[in-house]
Amino acid sequence: MLQDSASPHSNDEKRAALADAAWALLATHDIDKIGLDMVADMAGIEYGFTGTLGGSVQRLVLAKMAALDRQSVMESFDDIEDAGEVSIREKIIEGLLHRFETYAPYRAQIDQLNRSARRHPELALRLLDGLEAVVRRVLVMAGDSAHGLKGMLRVKGVVAVFLATARVWMKDDSPDLAATMKMLDQRMVKAEEWGVSLRLFGGKHADQDHHDDASARRYGVDND
C-alpha cells in the first residue's frame, strides 16, 4: 500500500493515490499487464470505487504525468523569475531541462510508455499532446506568445528538440545531466536557425545569437 501513515479520504486524494499506484506499477510492468485490481490493492482503495474514480490504468498514468508536468512548469517559472535577464532561448532550455530533471527518477516508466506507445497509437497521441501542452506553457513562460500558425510551428519545433534530446537523456546518468544539457543547447541552436530561415522567428528571437556564449558558460556547455 502507498498510504503508510494515513488512508486518503477525499475523492481527489483517492484519485491521486490511484495515479501514484499506477505509476509505481508501471516501473516494473507493461501497461497492458496492469489491472485496476492491482492499482486498487497498492493504493489501499476499494476495487469497486477504483474504476469510477480512475476510469482506466492509462488515464491514471496520464493523470500522474499531468501532475508531474504541473510541478515541473511551476518550478521552472520560479527558476526563470529568479534568473534575471536571460534570453528566450535560455528560458526555454531551462524549462525543458527541468522537465528532464523531474522525470529522471522515472526513466523505467518512460521506457515502458515508449514501448507501449509503439503498439497503441492512441496512447502515443495522448503522450504527444501532453508534451505539446508543456512546451506551449514553457514558451509562453519564456516570453513567446506561441500564438497563431507560426506559434504552433514553433511549439512543434521545440517538441522535436525535446524528443531528439530524450534519446540522450535516457542514457545520461550524470548528476547534472550534462550530456542532456549539451544536446538541448545544440538542438535549440539548430531549431532557432531553422525557425529564422522560415521566418517563424523575428525581432527578439532572431537576435539571440549573442547570448549563446553566456548560455554555454551558465550551464557548463562548450558549444564548439
Secondary structure by P-SEA (a helix, b strand, c coil): ccccccccccaaaaaaaaaaaaaaaacccccccccaaaaaaaacccccccccccccaaaaaaaaaaaaaaaaaaaaaaaaaacccccaaaaaaaaaaaaaaaacccaaaaaaaaaaaaacaaaaaaaaaaaaaaaaaaaaaaccccccaaaaaaaaaaaaaaaaaaaaaaacccccaaaaaaaaaaaaaaaaaaaaaaccccccccccccaaaaaaaaaccccc
